[in-house]
Amino acid sequence: MNILTNHLPTAELQRIDAAHHMHPFTGGAELAAKGTRVITRADGVMLTDSDGHEILDMMAGLWCVNIGYGRDELADAASRQMRELPYYNTFFQTSHVPVIALSQKLAELAPEPFNNTFFAASGSEANDTNIRLVRQYWAALGKPSKKVIISRTNAYHGSSMGSGSLGGMAHMHAQGGLPIENIVHIDQPHWWAEGAEMSPEEFGLLRARQLEQEIDALGEENVAAFIAEPIQGAGGVIIPPETYWPEIQRICDAREILLIADEVILGFGRTGKWFGSEYYGIRPDIMTIAKGLSSGYAPIGGSLVSDHVAEVIGRSDFNHGYTYSGHPVSCAVALENLRIIEEENLLGHVNDHAAPALAKAIESFADHPLIGEARSLGMLGALQFTPDKSRRVPFKAPKGTIGQIAREACFRNNIVMRHVGDRMIVSPPLILTEEHCEIFKERAGKALGETYATAKAEGLLEAA
Ligand SMILES: *Cc1c(COP(=O)(O)O)cnc(C)c1O
């Protein structure tokens, strides 16, 4: 019998899953003991699990389901494309209609001077492409020593050897020999955790100027690029101080280095603009895209490449590509997704309704005894736990203890929020409404209440 259509009991699915499926970013022992939550279907902003629970998905899957679940138009686009041309490659002077149409559409949506896309199947792959792109760019200009890419601690750029090295996650670098050579990290602009007695504005400038210092320390003739998420996502929805990006842009303008904006989360509407770079007035040379490009309905990513970089790369063979670069089904799905974002004016919905409603809901938790910072920007939000609201201090308990308790409480209350250390984050579908925000406030409120009660009962509210 077909396991996909014959819904086995939850315990049986969990047993098979634990026996045969190795999960990303999950401990095997923990998984076997507790069992996974098995999601069986979804519609709009709501997931349904194998026991029939209806769960509010405040993470849009993994930051990707921008248009929400259950859009038949995307299923139809995939089905049509699979019947017409399920696969063909884009190597060796061949192309196909979906990749041509999507390239044109992206050139239209992206700000000038972005008119070219190099496709991948994911954000990780696209950032691997970027490592080779920027180094090849300088090599083609006769400056092969410009190899070093500067990134930031606690950045997330993917999980392959290259993109994981670009990222600045200590727990990832602790395994498997990362980072690879010629990638260095400066500090993140995380004022709440690291700003000490400085004002956010002072701190933003200080952290931005580390880029200048690092370029000087390495020698400008050795630096290829700086890569950053305009707002760090997986690092904890870290919204930089307002002084940060203008200063970074000033430094990039003054120095001969490329700027890569990793737009994998922000791209396609999350800030209320098509790209986060537009929100901050940044002028990158390359933008990484994935996630919201197809709203997660099919795997696709890519590098949006500005004209001067594309021109230099195009002078010779670029010895790089993936079997699924510009996969026709993914391209067809992405095109339909972009059509929906555009024709249904989802950016307008974000700016006029969804983002203000989310901001109000997030702010409603500002007075909660556990919460030291409640912030949002567009369709991203963060709730920072602290044992002492007045002093921005962490807990004495190991980092992530309270976050983990909160995550379990969210599970129990049928809401998905993610914890990054002792910080809860949200990144819901862009179609979020005020009614969804009411459900969010109610369920998150219960989960936070339970978290506080548990932390108090277990004596975990002590400051470090
Ligand atoms: C998710 C993410 C990636 C990696 O994308 P994958 O499709 O998981 O490989 C890269 N950059 C950012 C900012 C991300 O959030």
The ligand as an SDF file (V2000), in Angstrom:
LIG
                    3D

 15 15  0  0  0  0  0  0  0  0999 V2000
   18.0420   29.7320    4.5540 C   0  0  0  0  0  0  0  0  0  0  0  0
   19.1260   30.6570    4.2290 C   0  0  0  0  0  0  0  0  0  0  0  0
   20.1540   30.2980    3.3460 C   0  0  0  0  0  0  0  0  0  0  0  0
   20.3160   28.9170    2.8290 C   0  0  0  0  0  0  0  0  0  0  0  0
   19.3000   28.5150    1.9740 O   0  0  0  0  0  0  0  0  0  0  0  0
   19.0210   26.9660    1.7430 P   0  0  0  0  0  0  0  0  0  0  0  0
   17.9730   26.9620    0.6810 O   0  0  0  0  0  0  0  0  0  0  0  0
   18.5870   26.3750    3.0450 O   0  0  0  0  0  0  0  0  0  0  0  0
   20.2820   26.3470    1.2640 O   0  0  0  0  0  0  0  0  0  0  0  0
   21.0710   31.2600    2.9870 C   0  0  0  0  0  0  0  0  0  0  0  0
   20.9860   32.5110    3.4680 N   0  0  0  0  0  0  0  0  0  0  0  0
   20.0240   32.8870    4.3190 C   0  0  0  0  0  0  0  0  0  0  0  0
   19.9790   34.3080    4.7940 C   0  0  0  0  0  0  0  0  0  0  0  0
   19.0740   31.9740    4.7460 C   0  0  0  0  0  0  0  0  0  0  0  0
   18.1410   32.3320    5.6240 O   0  0  0  0  0  0  0  0  0  0  0  0
  1  2  1  0
  2  3  1  0
  2 14  2  0
  3  4  1  0
  3 10  2  0
  4  5  1  0
  5  6  1  0
  6  7  2  0
  6  8  1  0
  6  9  1  0
 10 11  1  0
 11 12  2  0
 12 13  1  0
 12 14  1  0
 14 15  1  0
M  END
$$$$
